Amino acid sequence: MQPRTTALIVAAGSGTRAGGDIPKQYAPIAGKAVLAHAIDALAAHPRVDEIRVVIGAGQEQLYADAIGARMIAVPVIGGVTRRESVANGLAATRSDQILIHDAARPFLPGDVVDRLLAALEQAPGAVPVLPVADTLAEVGDDLGPNVPRERLARVQTPQAFRTDAIRAAHAAWDAGKEATDDAQIARAAGLTVKTVEGSPALDKLTFPADFAAAEQRLAAAMVSRTALGFDVHGFTEGDGLWIGGIRIPHSRALAGHSDADVGLHALTDALLGTIGDGDIGTHFPPSDPRWRGAASHLFLAHARGLIAARGGRIDHVDLTIICEEPKVGPHRAAIRARIAELLGLTETKISIKATTTERLGFTGRREGVAAQAAATVRLPETE
């Protein structure tokens, strides 16, 4: 029987060297948190049976925002040091073998995992390494002698171990000392640790420049998609209506199962179209009583979350309101600001327009309001 494998992602650090207001594992790259990239890379491998994530105390909301709708076990709370965090994660798993991975190395090629798991068939531990290409030298105030690089390597993660062996190694480690990685702990316990070929894609994200380079690399591998949305609602009795997330006072309301926000409905359909995931009725059927009177910003947030889960980035949205009444012009700025807020975009990426049909047709007879929307999204080329 094939051994069961857990991927343990260590994401408990503060990530201060990367700058920003949040720990680097929760910072976005191409519209998706660094941690989410790491999770998706491991979840895509057929030999990974379970993913556990170790987070810092107080990071629960950041973690929830990062993983979105991904179905993952409850996170493990880490310790003061990385070693303590890994030990807590080891205590929470019962798999036969484990891949211990740093969240700050989010771009994990599947063939590295293949090599690590193959190596575990011959040894209790294995790590990915890369050769050192640069000249190495001792330094002080002046440049000192060169250090031979032939027997040196850059050690990466994930590091693979038989779970019982690395758990025992952690238990035997001197708690007064710190370790740079789990391979050091394993070797101190007398375990053999094999080396396999690593990957430049596994370089650790540490400084702001690393994040900028990662953004550029992912952007080059993304494709642009544009889709359209259209919606219409008729007038009914009432004293106001919702358009673009803003309530506009009026002598009538718009009829609909939800709050009948014609603008957000059209925009939601446009966003869903970019990922080929049906329409608003697919996700929120009018036959479901849960959505009676629901605020339409929930639908827009859902579409935005689906795009983010696929590693997508919303580049621009364009919304046109078609009606004789109410007058949209006085509310255009508020609608633009509200949609920017809901999508997490700058207002420069939001276009709001209004027009009439010169008193022709449904809207020209003042029977209701229509809206059409366009959205442009970038997605990973594999989507």
C-alpha positions as a LaTeX table, in Angstrom:
\begin{tabular}{lrrr}
\hline
Residue & $x$ (\AA) & $y$ (\AA) & $z$ (\AA) \\
\hline
Met1 & 0.00 & 0.00 & 0.00 \\
Gln2 & 1.29 & 3.48 & $-0.88$ \\
Pro3 & 2.29 & 5.50 & 2.22 \\
Arg4 & 0.04 & 8.41 & 3.18 \\
Thr5 & 1.66 & 11.83 & 2.74 \\
Thr6 & 0.94 & 15.09 & 4.56 \\
Ala7 & 2.19 & 18.45 & 3.37 \\
Leu8 & 2.90 & 20.66 & 6.38 \\
Ile9 & 3.14 & 24.33 & 5.39 \\
Val10 & 4.84 & 26.54 & 7.96 \\
Ala11 & 3.23 & 30.00 & 7.81 \\
Ala12 & 3.59 & 31.32 & 11.34 \\
Gly13 & 6.26 & 33.99 & 10.85 \\
Ser14 & 5.96 & 37.76 & 10.92 \\
Gly15 & 7.73 & 38.30 & 7.58 \\
Thr16 & 9.02 & 41.76 & 8.54 \\
Arg17 & 11.90 & 41.90 & 6.02 \\
Ala18 & 9.43 & 41.82 & 3.14 \\
Gly19 & 7.87 & 45.12 & 4.24 \\
Gly20 & 4.14 & 45.78 & 4.06 \\
Asp21 & 1.42 & 45.80 & 6.66 \\
Ile22 & 0.87 & 42.04 & 6.91 \\
Pro23 & 3.16 & 38.99 & 7.16 \\
Lys24 & 4.58 & 38.06 & 3.78 \\
Gln25 & 2.78 & 34.72 & 3.61 \\
Tyr26 & $-0.51$ & 36.63 & 3.38 \\
Ala27 & 0.68 & 39.26 & 0.91 \\
Pro28 & $-0.89$ & 38.98 & $-2.56$ \\
Ile29 & 0.94 & 37.96 & $-5.70$ \\
Ala30 & $-1.11$ & 38.12 & $-8.91$ \\
Gly31 & $-4.25$ & 38.56 & $-6.84$ \\
Lys32 & $-3.68$ & 35.52 & $-4.60$ \\
Ala33 & $-1.98$ & 35.25 & $-1.22$ \\
Val34 & 1.51 & 33.73 & $-1.13$ \\
Leu35 & 0.17 & 31.04 & 1.20 \\
Ala36 & $-2.64$ & 30.21 & $-1.24$ \\
His37 & $-0.10$ & 29.73 & $-4.04$ \\
Ala38 & 1.81 & 27.25 & $-1.86$ \\
Ile39 & $-1.37$ & 25.39 & $-0.89$ \\
Asp40 & $-2.54$ & 25.10 & $-4.49$ \\
Ala41 & 0.83 & 23.83 & $-5.68$ \\
Leu42 & 0.85 & 21.04 & $-3.09$ \\
Ala43 & $-2.85$ & 20.23 & $-3.48$ \\
Ala44 & $-2.30$ & 19.70 & $-7.20$ \\
His45 & 0.16 & 16.84 & $-6.59$ \\
Pro46 & $-1.51$ & 13.40 & $-6.69$ \\
Arg47 & 0.72 & 11.98 & $-3.93$ \\
Val48 & $-0.23$ & 14.64 & $-1.36$ \\
Asp49 & $-3.12$ & 13.25 & 0.70 \\
Glu50 & $-3.49$ & 16.02 & 3.27 \\
Ile51 & $-2.43$ & 19.63 & 3.77 \\
Arg52 & $-1.93$ & 21.13 & 7.22 \\
Val53 & $-0.94$ & 24.75 & 7.77 \\
Val54 & 0.81 & 26.14 & 10.85 \\
Ile55 & $-0.06$ & 29.79 & 11.51 \\
Gly56 & 0.87 & 32.32 & 14.15 \\
Ala57 & $-1.40$ & 33.16 & 17.07 \\
Gly58 & $-3.73$ & 35.96 & 16.06 \\
Gln59 & $-3.43$ & 35.22 & 12.33 \\
Glu60 & $-6.71$ & 33.33 & 12.08 \\
Gln61 & $-8.55$ & 35.98 & 10.06 \\
Leu62 & $-5.61$ & 36.54 & 7.72 \\
Tyr63 & $-5.50$ & 32.78 & 7.17 \\
Ala64 & $-9.25$ & 32.57 & 6.48 \\
Asp65 & $-9.05$ & 35.42 & 3.97 \\
Ala66 & $-6.07$ & 33.79 & 2.25 \\
Ile67 & $-7.53$ & 30.31 & 1.76 \\
Gly68 & $-11.03$ & 31.46 & 0.79 \\
Ala69 & $-13.25$ & 28.50 & $-0.07$ \\
Arg70 & $-10.43$ & 25.92 & $-0.08$ \\
Met71 & $-11.33$ & 22.87 & 1.99 \\
Ile72 & $-8.40$ & 22.50 & 4.39 \\
Ala73 & $-8.14$ & 21.17 & 7.93 \\
Val74 & $-8.26$ & 23.62 & 10.82 \\
Pro75 & $-4.88$ & 25.37 & 11.07 \\
Val76 & $-2.34$ & 24.48 & 13.74 \\
Ile77 & $-1.18$ & 27.34 & 15.96 \\
Gly78 & 2.59 & 27.66 & 15.91 \\
Gly79 & 5.14 & 28.49 & 18.56 \\
Val80 & 7.61 & 31.27 & 19.17 \\
Thr81 & 10.22 & 29.79 & 16.82 \\
Arg82 & 9.99 & 27.94 & 13.52 \\
Arg83 & 11.21 & 24.77 & 15.23 \\
Glu84 & 8.37 & 24.96 & 17.76 \\
Ser85 & 5.87 & 25.61 & 14.97 \\
Val86 & 7.02 & 22.54 & 13.05 \\
Ala87 & 6.86 & 20.43 & 16.23 \\
Asn88 & 3.26 & 21.55 & 16.76 \\
Gly89 & 2.45 & 20.60 & 13.19 \\
Leu90 & 4.10 & 17.20 & 13.54 \\
Ala91 & 1.99 & 16.52 & 16.61 \\
Ala92 & $-1.16$ & 17.19 & 14.58 \\
Thr93 & $-0.51$ & 14.67 & 11.79 \\
Arg94 & $-0.60$ & 10.89 & 11.67 \\
Ser95 & 0.58 & 10.34 & 8.10 \\
Asp96 & 3.38 & 7.94 & 7.19 \\
Gln97 & 5.55 & 10.63 & 5.61 \\
Ile98 & 5.59 & 14.40 & 5.60 \\
Leu99 & 6.69 & 17.27 & 3.40 \\
Ile100 & 7.68 & 20.26 & 5.56 \\
His101 & 7.44 & 23.38 & 3.45 \\
Asp102 & 7.90 & 27.12 & 3.96 \\
Ala103 & 4.95 & 29.22 & 2.78 \\
Ala104 & 7.47 & 31.79 & 1.52 \\
Arg105 & 8.44 & 29.35 & $-1.26$ \\
Pro106 & 5.06 & 29.35 & $-3.04$ \\
Phe107 & 6.02 & 28.16 & $-6.52$ \\
Leu108 & 6.64 & 24.43 & $-6.10$ \\
Pro109 & 7.19 & 22.30 & $-9.23$ \\
Gly110 & 5.58 & 18.89 & $-8.99$ \\
Asp111 & 8.71 & 17.09 & $-10.17$ \\
Val112 & 10.56 & 18.21 & $-7.04$ \\
Val113 & 7.94 & 16.43 & $-4.93$ \\
Asp114 & 8.32 & 13.35 & $-7.15$ \\
Arg115 & 12.06 & 13.25 & $-6.49$ \\
Leu116 & 11.67 & 13.77 & $-2.74$ \\
Leu117 & 9.12 & 10.98 & $-2.30$ \\
Ala118 & 11.22 & 8.62 & $-4.41$ \\
Ala119 & 14.23 & 9.36 & $-2.17$ \\
Leu120 & 12.19 & 8.48 & 0.94 \\
Glu121 & 12.04 & 4.91 & $-0.32$ \\
Gln122 & 15.80 & 4.64 & 0.42 \\
Ala123 & 16.28 & 6.99 & 3.39 \\
Pro124 & 14.31 & 8.54 & 6.28 \\
Gly125 & 14.85 & 12.07 & 4.94 \\
Ala126 & 15.40 & 13.99 & 1.70 \\
Val127 & 15.88 & 17.63 & 0.78 \\
Pro128 & 16.02 & 19.56 & $-2.52$ \\
Val129 & 19.28 & 21.39 & $-3.21$ \\
Leu130 & 20.79 & 23.64 & $-5.86$ \\
Pro131 & 24.50 & 24.10 & $-6.60$ \\
Val132 & 26.21 & 27.35 & $-5.61$ \\
Ala133 & 27.17 & 29.25 & $-8.75$ \\
Asp134 & 28.81 & 32.35 & $-7.26$ \\
Thr135 & 32.33 & 32.65 & $-5.88$ \\
Leu136 & 32.25 & 32.40 & $-2.08$ \\
Ala137 & 34.68 & 34.21 & 0.21 \\
Glu138 & 35.10 & 35.09 & 3.86 \\
Val139 & 34.53 & 38.78 & 4.55 \\
Gly140 & 35.42 & 41.30 & 7.24 \\
Asp141 & 36.54 & 44.87 & 6.63 \\
Asp142 & 38.39 & 43.44 & 3.64 \\
Leu143 & 37.71 & 40.51 & 1.32 \\
Gly144 & 39.13 & 37.33 & 2.80 \\
Pro145 & 40.08 & 33.99 & 1.27 \\
Asn146 & 37.77 & 32.11 & $-1.06$ \\
Val147 & 35.70 & 29.23 & 0.27 \\
Pro148 & 35.59 & 26.11 & $-1.94$ \\
Arg149 & 32.09 & 25.80 & $-3.33$ \\
Glu150 & 32.31 & 22.34 & $-4.90$ \\
Arg151 & 30.83 & 20.61 & $-1.86$ \\
Leu152 & 28.36 & 23.37 & $-0.96$ \\
Ala153 & 24.70 & 23.58 & $-1.92$ \\
Arg154 & 21.67 & 25.77 & $-1.36$ \\
Val155 & 19.12 & 23.82 & 0.66 \\
Gln156 & 15.44 & 24.41 & $-0.09$ \\
Thr157 & 12.03 & 23.17 & 1.04 \\
Pro158 & 9.90 & 21.11 & 1.05 \\
Gln159 & 11.97 & 18.72 & 3.09 \\
Ala160 & 10.63 & 15.18 & 3.15 \\
Phe161 & 10.80 & 12.77 & 6.08 \\
Arg162 & 9.28 & 9.63 & 7.42 \\
Thr163 & 6.98 & 11.14 & 9.99 \\
Asp164 & 7.90 & 8.99 & 13.00 \\
Ala165 & 11.61 & 9.60 & 12.38 \\
Ile166 & 11.45 & 13.38 & 12.18 \\
Arg167 & 9.02 & 13.56 & 15.11 \\
Ala168 & 11.50 & 11.62 & 17.25 \\
Ala169 & 14.36 & 13.84 & 16.02 \\
His170 & 12.46 & 16.95 & 17.09 \\
Ala171 & 11.77 & 15.41 & 20.51 \\
Ala172 & 15.51 & 14.69 & 20.95 \\
Trp173 & 16.66 & 18.17 & 19.90 \\
Asp174 & 18.14 & 20.48 & 22.56 \\
Ala175 & 15.37 & 23.01 & 23.22 \\
Gly176 & 17.95 & 25.63 & 24.11 \\
Lys177 & 19.33 & 25.68 & 20.56 \\
Glu178 & 17.76 & 26.86 & 17.34 \\
Ala179 & 17.94 & 25.05 & 14.02 \\
Thr180 & 18.02 & 26.60 & 10.57 \\
Asp181 & 15.87 & 23.81 & 9.11 \\
Asp182 & 14.49 & 20.36 & 9.81 \\
Ala183 & 17.30 & 18.60 & 7.97 \\
Gln184 & 19.70 & 19.91 & 10.64 \\
Ile185 & 17.49 & 18.41 & 13.34 \\
Ala186 & 17.30 & 15.11 & 11.45 \\
Arg187 & 21.09 & 14.87 & 11.01 \\
Ala188 & 21.68 & 15.65 & 14.69 \\
Ala189 & 19.53 & 12.61 & 15.50 \\
Gly190 & 21.68 & 10.42 & 13.24 \\
Leu191 & 19.21 & 10.25 & 10.33 \\
Thr192 & 20.47 & 9.96 & 6.78 \\
Val193 & 19.18 & 12.84 & 4.62 \\
Lys194 & 19.37 & 12.32 & 0.87 \\
Thr195 & 19.66 & 15.23 & $-1.56$ \\
Val196 & 17.64 & 15.63 & $-4.76$ \\
Glu197 & 17.66 & 18.27 & $-7.45$ \\
Gly198 & 15.83 & 21.41 & $-6.38$ \\
Ser199 & 14.45 & 24.22 & $-8.52$ \\
Pro200 & 15.09 & 27.97 & $-8.99$ \\
Ala201 & 11.30 & 28.36 & $-8.75$ \\
Leu202 & 11.65 & 27.49 & $-5.05$ \\
Asp203 & 13.71 & 30.56 & $-4.21$ \\
Lys204 & 12.42 & 32.08 & $-0.99$ \\
Leu205 & 10.46 & 35.33 & $-1.03$ \\
Thr206 & 12.17 & 37.55 & 1.54 \\
Phe207 & 12.56 & 41.14 & 0.34 \\
Pro208 & 10.25 & 43.52 & $-1.57$ \\
Ala209 & 12.28 & 42.96 & $-4.75$ \\
Asp210 & 11.51 & 39.23 & $-4.53$ \\
Phe211 & 7.79 & 39.97 & $-4.59$ \\
Ala212 & 8.15 & 42.34 & $-7.54$ \\
Ala213 & 10.06 & 39.69 & $-9.49$ \\
Ala214 & 7.41 & 37.07 & $-8.66$ \\
Glu215 & 4.66 & 39.41 & $-9.89$ \\
Gln216 & 6.47 & 39.91 & $-13.18$ \\
Arg217 & 7.08 & 36.20 & $-13.64$ \\
Leu218 & 3.43 & 35.32 & $-13.07$ \\
Ala219 & 2.15 & 38.21 & $-15.18$ \\
Ala220 & 4.13 & 36.90 & $-18.13$ \\
Ala221 & 2.38 & 33.54 & $-17.80$ \\
Met222 & $-1.16$ & 34.93 & $-17.63$ \\
Val223 & $-3.74$ & 35.33 & $-20.37$ \\
Ser224 & $-6.40$ & 38.02 & $-20.62$ \\
Arg225 & $-10.10$ & 37.24 & $-20.89$ \\
Thr226 & $-13.03$ & 39.62 & $-21.42$ \\
Ala227 & $-16.70$ & 38.81 & $-20.89$ \\
Leu228 & $-20.01$ & 40.68 & $-20.97$ \\
Gly229 & $-23.01$ & 40.77 & $-18.66$ \\
Phe230 & $-26.54$ & 42.10 & $-19.07$ \\
Asp231 & $-29.48$ & 42.47 & $-16.70$ \\
Val232 & $-32.84$ & 44.18 & $-16.55$ \\
His233 & $-35.43$ & 44.77 & $-13.82$ \\
Gly234 & $-38.87$ & 46.31 & $-14.00$ \\
Phe235 & $-40.26$ & 48.95 & $-11.69$ \\
Thr236 & $-42.57$ & 48.14 & $-8.79$ \\
Glu237 & $-43.98$ & 50.04 & $-5.85$ \\
Gly238 & $-41.41$ & 51.46 & $-3.46$ \\
Asp239 & $-39.44$ & 54.50 & $-2.45$ \\
Gly240 & $-35.97$ & 53.77 & $-3.80$ \\
Leu241 & $-33.78$ & 51.35 & $-5.73$ \\
Trp242 & $-30.28$ & 49.88 & $-5.70$ \\
Ile243 & $-27.88$ & 50.54 & $-8.56$ \\
Gly244 & $-24.19$ & 49.68 & $-8.37$ \\
Gly245 & $-24.27$ & 49.05 & $-4.63$ \\
Ile246 & $-25.80$ & 52.48 & $-3.91$ \\
Arg247 & $-29.38$ & 53.07 & $-2.78$ \\
Ile248 & $-30.94$ & 55.85 & $-4.82$ \\
Pro249 & $-34.12$ & 57.55 & $-3.52$ \\
His250 & $-36.93$ & 57.32 & $-6.10$ \\
Ser251 & $-40.69$ & 57.18 & $-6.38$ \\
Arg252 & $-40.49$ & 53.48 & $-7.30$ \\
Ala253 & $-38.33$ & 50.42 & $-6.63$ \\
Leu254 & $-37.04$ & 47.65 & $-8.87$ \\
Ala255 & $-38.69$ & 44.23 & $-8.71$ \\
Gly256 & $-36.53$ & 41.17 & $-8.16$ \\
His257 & $-35.86$ & 38.14 & $-5.96$ \\
Ser258 & $-32.86$ & 39.84 & $-4.34$ \\
Asp259 & $-32.45$ & 43.60 & $-3.97$ \\
Ala260 & $-32.67$ & 43.83 & $-7.80$ \\
Asp261 & $-29.42$ & 45.77 & $-8.17$ \\
Val262 & $-29.33$ & 45.69 & $-11.95$ \\
Gly263 & $-25.79$ & 47.10 & $-12.10$ \\
Leu264 & $-24.17$ & 44.60 & $-9.77$ \\
His265 & $-26.07$ & 41.74 & $-11.41$ \\
Ala266 & $-24.72$ & 42.63 & $-14.85$ \\
Leu267 & $-21.22$ & 43.05 & $-13.45$ \\
Thr268 & $-21.37$ & 39.72 & $-11.58$ \\
Asp269 & $-22.34$ & 37.94 & $-14.81$ \\
Ala270 & $-19.46$ & 39.60 & $-16.66$ \\
Leu271 & $-16.96$ & 38.44 & $-14.04$ \\
Leu272 & $-18.35$ & 34.91 & $-13.99$ \\
Gly273 & $-18.08$ & 34.89 & $-17.78$ \\
Thr274 & $-14.33$ & 35.50 & $-17.66$ \\
Ile275 & $-13.83$ & 32.17 & $-15.89$ \\
Gly276 & $-16.59$ & 30.35 & $-17.77$ \\
Asp277 & $-18.50$ & 29.62 & $-14.58$ \\
Gly278 & $-22.14$ & 30.08 & $-15.52$ \\
Asp279 & $-24.16$ & 33.11 & $-14.53$ \\
Ile280 & $-25.67$ & 34.66 & $-11.43$ \\
Gly281 & $-28.67$ & 32.32 & $-11.60$ \\
Thr282 & $-26.34$ & 29.30 & $-11.57$ \\
His283 & $-24.81$ & 30.32 & $-8.25$ \\
Phe284 & $-27.80$ & 32.08 & $-6.67$ \\
Pro285 & $-30.99$ & 30.56 & $-8.15$ \\
Pro286 & $-34.13$ & 32.66 & $-7.66$ \\
Ser287 & $-35.92$ & 29.49 & $-6.53$ \\
Asp288 & $-33.74$ & 29.42 & $-3.39$ \\
Pro289 & $-35.41$ & 31.37 & $-0.56$ \\
Arg290 & $-32.02$ & 32.15 & 0.98 \\
Trp291 & $-31.50$ & 34.87 & $-1.62$ \\
Arg292 & $-34.85$ & 36.59 & $-1.24$ \\
Gly293 & $-34.07$ & 40.25 & $-0.64$ \\
Ala294 & $-30.31$ & 39.51 & $-0.49$ \\
Ala295 & $-27.85$ & 42.35 & $-0.99$ \\
Ser296 & $-26.29$ & 41.99 & $-4.43$ \\
His297 & $-22.81$ & 42.89 & $-3.18$ \\
Leu298 & $-22.72$ & 39.30 & $-1.87$ \\
Phe299 & $-23.02$ & 38.03 & $-5.45$ \\
Leu300 & $-20.24$ & 40.31 & $-6.66$ \\
Ala301 & $-17.98$ & 39.26 & $-3.79$ \\
His302 & $-18.62$ & 35.61 & $-4.66$ \\
Ala303 & $-17.56$ & 36.16 & $-8.29$ \\
Arg304 & $-14.48$ & 38.06 & $-7.17$ \\
Gly305 & $-13.56$ & 35.19 & $-4.81$ \\
Leu306 & $-13.90$ & 32.58 & $-7.56$ \\
Ile307 & $-11.54$ & 34.56 & $-9.77$ \\
Ala308 & $-9.04$ & 34.97 & $-6.93$ \\
Ala309 & $-9.19$ & 31.24 & $-6.15$ \\
Arg310 & $-8.04$ & 30.54 & $-9.71$ \\
Gly311 & $-5.14$ & 32.95 & $-9.38$ \\
Gly312 & $-6.88$ & 35.59 & $-11.48$ \\
Arg313 & $-6.61$ & 39.36 & $-11.39$ \\
Ile314 & $-9.37$ & 41.79 & $-12.35$ \\
Asp315 & $-7.85$ & 44.43 & $-14.61$ \\
His316 & $-10.86$ & 46.59 & $-15.47$ \\
Val317 & $-14.65$ & 46.68 & $-15.35$ \\
Asp318 & $-17.05$ & 48.84 & $-17.34$ \\
Leu319 & $-20.70$ & 49.32 & $-16.38$ \\
Thr320 & $-23.38$ & 51.13 & $-18.40$ \\
Ile321 & $-26.76$ & 51.92 & $-16.82$ \\
Ile322 & $-29.61$ & 52.30 & $-19.31$ \\
Cys323 & $-32.71$ & 54.16 & $-18.11$ \\
Glu324 & $-34.84$ & 57.27 & $-18.42$ \\
Glu325 & $-35.14$ & 57.46 & $-14.65$ \\
Pro326 & $-33.68$ & 57.85 & $-12.12$ \\
Lys327 & $-30.90$ & 60.18 & $-13.19$ \\
Val328 & $-27.64$ & 58.30 & $-12.67$ \\
Gly329 & $-25.25$ & 61.23 & $-13.14$ \\
Pro330 & $-25.51$ & 62.60 & $-9.60$ \\
His331 & $-24.69$ & 59.14 & $-8.20$ \\
Arg332 & $-21.95$ & 58.13 & $-10.66$ \\
Ala333 & $-19.01$ & 58.93 & $-8.34$ \\
Ala334 & $-20.58$ & 57.07 & $-5.41$ \\
Ile335 & $-21.28$ & 54.01 & $-7.58$ \\
Arg336 & $-17.72$ & 54.01 & $-8.88$ \\
Ala337 & $-16.27$ & 54.26 & $-5.38$ \\
Arg338 & $-18.54$ & 51.49 & $-4.06$ \\
Ile339 & $-17.68$ & 49.03 & $-6.86$ \\
Ala340 & $-13.98$ & 49.79 & $-6.43$ \\
Glu341 & $-14.35$ & 48.98 & $-2.73$ \\
Leu342 & $-16.23$ & 45.74 & $-3.40$ \\
Leu343 & $-13.69$ & 44.51 & $-5.96$ \\
Gly344 & $-10.60$ & 45.73 & $-4.12$ \\
Leu345 & $-9.55$ & 47.86 & $-7.11$ \\
Thr346 & $-8.53$ & 51.46 & $-7.57$ \\
Glu347 & $-11.20$ & 53.71 & $-9.06$ \\
Thr348 & $-9.07$ & 54.12 & $-12.18$ \\
Lys349 & $-10.02$ & 50.53 & $-13.04$ \\
Ile350 & $-13.76$ & 51.21 & $-12.78$ \\
Ser351 & $-15.78$ & 52.84 & $-15.56$ \\
Ile352 & $-19.39$ & 53.93 & $-14.92$ \\
Lys353 & $-21.55$ & 55.28 & $-17.74$ \\
Ala354 & $-25.23$ & 56.08 & $-18.14$ \\
Thr355 & $-27.40$ & 56.46 & $-21.21$ \\
Thr356 & $-31.01$ & 56.38 & $-22.39$ \\
Thr357 & $-32.74$ & 54.70 & $-25.34$ \\
Glu358 & $-34.21$ & 58.00 & $-26.56$ \\
Arg359 & $-37.60$ & 57.01 & $-25.11$ \\
Leu360 & $-37.69$ & 53.81 & $-27.15$ \\
Gly361 & $-38.47$ & 50.36 & $-25.82$ \\
Phe362 & $-38.79$ & 49.05 & $-22.27$ \\
Thr363 & $-36.55$ & 51.59 & $-20.59$ \\
Gly364 & $-37.73$ & 54.42 & $-22.83$ \\
Arg365 & $-41.29$ & 53.87 & $-21.60$ \\
Arg366 & $-39.98$ & 54.17 & $-18.03$ \\
Glu367 & $-40.91$ & 50.57 & $-17.23$ \\
Gly368 & $-37.57$ & 49.66 & $-15.67$ \\
Val369 & $-33.77$ & 49.83 & $-15.77$ \\
Ala370 & $-31.23$ & 47.82 & $-17.77$ \\
Ala371 & $-27.47$ & 47.47 & $-17.40$ \\
Gln372 & $-24.66$ & 46.01 & $-19.43$ \\
Ala373 & $-21.17$ & 45.31 & $-18.16$ \\
Ala374 & $-17.78$ & 44.22 & $-19.43$ \\
Ala375 & $-14.94$ & 42.80 & $-17.35$ \\
Thr376 & $-11.33$ & 42.07 & $-18.25$ \\
Val377 & $-9.48$ & 39.53 & $-16.12$ \\
Arg378 & $-6.05$ & 37.94 & $-16.30$ \\
Leu379 & $-5.78$ & 34.24 & $-15.45$ \\
Pro380 & $-2.92$ & 31.75 & $-15.28$ \\
Glu381 & $-2.34$ & 30.23 & $-18.70$ \\
Thr382 & $-3.29$ & 26.80 & $-17.40$ \\
Glu383 & $-6.85$ & 27.94 & $-16.68$ \\
\hline
\end{tabular}
